[in-house]
Amino acid sequence: MPVTKINQPKERWDELFAPSSALAMITTIDATGKVNAASFGTCTRVCHNPVYIAFTVGAHKDTAANILATRQFTVNLPKFDRAILEKVCVVSLPFERGVNEIERAGLTSLPATQIKPPRIAECPRHFECEVEWTQEWTGRLMVCGKVVAASVDSDCLRKDGSLIWDVARPAHFCGHPYGAKFVSAFQYIEVDVPYDGPEAALFNT
């Protein structure tokens, strides 16, 4: 059955970005409209309602320059799957400015619904963001963006709108010292909260 992208209502955006930090490919455009994509090991949801997403990037990188110029970015979350993770590595290579990393990696550009930086079709989840604030420090630019639209592959959702973890298959990057190694982030256990005080009732609120 073909997979389609389903735009999600605001009340679903927070749970759609789960776990709260993930491997991502972030797309931006420069002032002339040229597309750039870059891979990030740590992209984090930092506010629940409204939903904000943050990451850091080298201040000299194309992503930083594009964000300062256009104030928009799209977060694309890949699966824990060898084929797409190999393309994540290609996207992370130091191409010359102006090169379209989506094309170089053999990925597919898909128009976003509300902003100009495109989605990456092969990723099952997408978050379109407008920059709320930036802060430069120790040679890096920290970026915090407000989500203005979110979409997900149809096969990743249950009827109630929650994620099917074994299909969405979120991933984490092991870190630069480990090279091209990734770990899965979709295996989970549900635990009790062994505390009977009144605070326990607030655990999931």
N, C-alpha and C positions, 0 to 999 in steps of 0.2 A: 504494500500500500504506500503511495507517495506521501512524503512528509511535507507539511505546509507550515509556514510561520504563523503563529497565532499571537496577535497583539494582546497584551495583558492589561487589565484595569489597574488603577493605582493601588488598590488594596492588595494586589498580588505581588507587587514589585519587590517588597522586602523578602518574602519567602522564596521568591524566584532566584535571588542572589544568595545561594547557600551552597556550601558553608560560607562563613562571613569573609573569608579570604581565599583567593583562588588564583590559579594560573590564568592569564588572559592575553589576548592579542588586542591591542588598542589601535584604532584607526583615527587618523586626523587628516585634515587638508591644509595646504598652505594658502597664502593670500591669493594665489592665482588659480586655486582649485585642484592642484596636483595632490594625489592621494598618497599617504604614508601609512605604513603599518609597522608595529613593533611589538615584541613579546615581553611580558612582564611576569616575573615569578610571584609578585605580591601585589594584588589589587584587592582592596578591602572596602566592604560596606561599613561606613562609619556613622550612619544615622538611619533610624528605622522609618520615621514618619515626619517629614518627607524623607525619601530615600536619597542618601548621598553616597558617592563612591570616591575613594581617594587612592592615589598611588604617587610614587616619586620617580623622577627620571633625571638623567644627567642634564645639567643646564645647557650644555652645548649640543644636545641631541636635536634631531629634526622634530621629534614629538614635542619637545619643550617650545621650540620656535613656533611651531604651528599652533599650539594651544594659546600662546601669548598673542598670536596674530588673529585667530578666528574664534577663540573662546568656546570651542566645541570638541567633543570626542565621543567615540562609540567603543564600548567595552564588549568584546566577543569572548565567550567562555568556551574553550575547546573541551572535547571529551578525553578521558583516559583511554586512548586508542592509538596504536602505533602509527597508523597512516597520518593522522592529523598531528600527532606530537612531532613527527619528523618534519612536517611543514612548519610547526611552531619554531623549530630550530632554524629553518631557512629564513623565516621572517626576522629572526634575531640577528642575522649576519650584518656586518657593517657596510651596507651598500652606499653608494654615492647619493648625495642629496638629489631629489627629483626622481629616483627610481621607485617604481611601484612594487613594493614587496609582496603584495597580494598576488600580482601576476607572476613574479619571479618564483614564488613558492607553489605555483599551480593551483591556487585557491580561486574562489569565485566571489567577486564583488557584488553585493546586493544593496540597492538603495535603502537608506534609512527612512523612517517614516516621518520624522519631525525635524531632523538636522541634516547637515551636508555630509559629514564623514560616513562612509558606507558601512554596512554590516558585512561580515564574512559568512557566506552561506553555509559553509561546512561546519560552523560552530552552532550548537543547538540553542544557545541563549545569548541575548543581545540587550545592552542597556545604553540608550542614547542620552548623552549628558551635556548640559551647559555648565561652563565653569562658574563656580561660586566664588572661589578665591584661589590664589597661588601664593607660595612663599618660597623664596630662594634661600638656601642655606648650605654650607659646606660643599659647594659645587653641584648641588642638586636642586631641582625644582619640585616642590610638593604641590600637587594639584588636587583640589576637591571639587567635584562636580555634582550638580543636582540632576537626578534622573528625570527626564521629561517623557520618555517612552520606553517600553520594554516588550520584547517578543521572545517566543520560544517555539521550538519544533513541536508539532502536534503529538508526536509519539512519546514525548517526555512528560505528558500531563495525565493525571487521573481525572475522572469526571468532576471531582470537587475542586480541581485547579491546582492541587499540590503536585510536587515533582515526583516522578518515578525515578528513584536514585540509580537503579541499575541500568536505566536507559540514558539519563543525563550524564552519568559517569564523570563527575567533576574530578579535576586533577590538581596536584601540587608539584611545583618544581623543587628538586632537592637542593638547589643552590649551586652557584658558580663553581665551587671547589669539586663538585661531583660530576661536572660535565653534563652530557645529555641524558640525565637520569631524572625520572619522574615517579611519583607515588600516587596511588589512587586515594580519592577522598570521598568515596561513595559507600564504603562498608561502615556500618554503624551498629551500635547496640543501644537499646532504650533502658535506662536505669531508673530506680526509685530515688526519691529524695528523703533519706532517713532522718527526718527532723519533724517533730509534731507541733512546733510553735506556730503562731499565727503568720509568721513571715513565709512559711512554706506555701501558703495559698497564693502568694504573689509570684511564685517561680515562673509561671508561663504568662504573666500579664505584662 
